[in-house]
Amino acid sequence: MRACQHTLAKAGAALVLTGLCLPTAMAACSRSALLETVDQFLEGLSIGAAAPLQNIASNFAYMENNKTINIVSGILGNVLIIDHNRTIIDLVACATYTEVISPRSAKPYVLGAQIRHRAADNAVELIDTVVSTTNDWLFNATQTLQYVRGESWGVIDAAKRDSRATIQAAADAYLDMWSNKSAIAAVPWGQPCVRLEGSVYTGKGLPDDVCTPGIPTNNTQAPNSARRYVIDETVGSVNVINVFEHLDNAADSHEFRLEGGKLRYVHTITVADSKKSYPGLGPAPSPASP
């Protein structure tokens, strides 16, 4: 397999991830190897070191908030108390996505990490993270944790699972709303459906909860670009790390869960200034207590 370089390049006004290899046939990809690397990554977060990571490819790259940096200069240089983690597994792309919530650390964090492996030998080629903390968009790790603990992201019966194409199409339609008003009609809105945006929650635990409050009113932005996907049909989930142009080219992670072809949960992590107003959004709302 050819070597992959993972960088963000500038094309006009947009930032574009170039050279990202997303394998199409992953027969050799090992679920146990993927989960072992996730465990090593979480151990590294808990001790503030990259040392636990093993089986690193020679072309390995580390990205944090859409920038390629030295791995020890990023979140792995901090000691985290991890109160929550949840992982989805993509055996087609030979990749995982892990959501991490750490409100009790010296500095609180909510982060998402895609880890991509080379299928031939399961070597780690890329760790791609979005790391949010105090003053980022709607950030409150304590409240985020409380909401997440009330959700169910369990395995879906095989006969009821949506296809990879259906799951990705739902994510793309949602992200396309900022640049294409007609995309709103293509989003498979569910009911109940709840959106956890930073620490703001649209749901009240009721059967008529919907995810539509706060959807964009300004649809003239550039598309949310450089999308990197991890899809797990067993839990109806897709994570998309991207460049969120609408919020000053912010590093962004959107994770979606579909049930029966409809959106059930949406989780966002966005590294943007919560004190700023953005077109079509206005000032960020104050998170409500769970």
Secondary structure, DSSP 8 states (H G I E B T S, - for coil): ------EEEEETTEEEEES----S--TT--HHHHHHHHHHHHHHHHHT-STT--SEEEEEEEEETTEE--GGGTGGGS----SEEEEEEETTTTEEEEEEEESSSSS-EEEEEEEEEETTTTEEEEEEEEEE-TTBTT--HHHHHHHHTT-------GGG---HHHHHHHHHHHHHTTT-GGGGGGS---SS-EEEETTEE---S-TT--S-TT--S---S---EEEEEEEEGGGTEEEEEEEEGGGTSEEEEEEEEEETTEEEEEEEEEESBTTS-BTTTBS-------
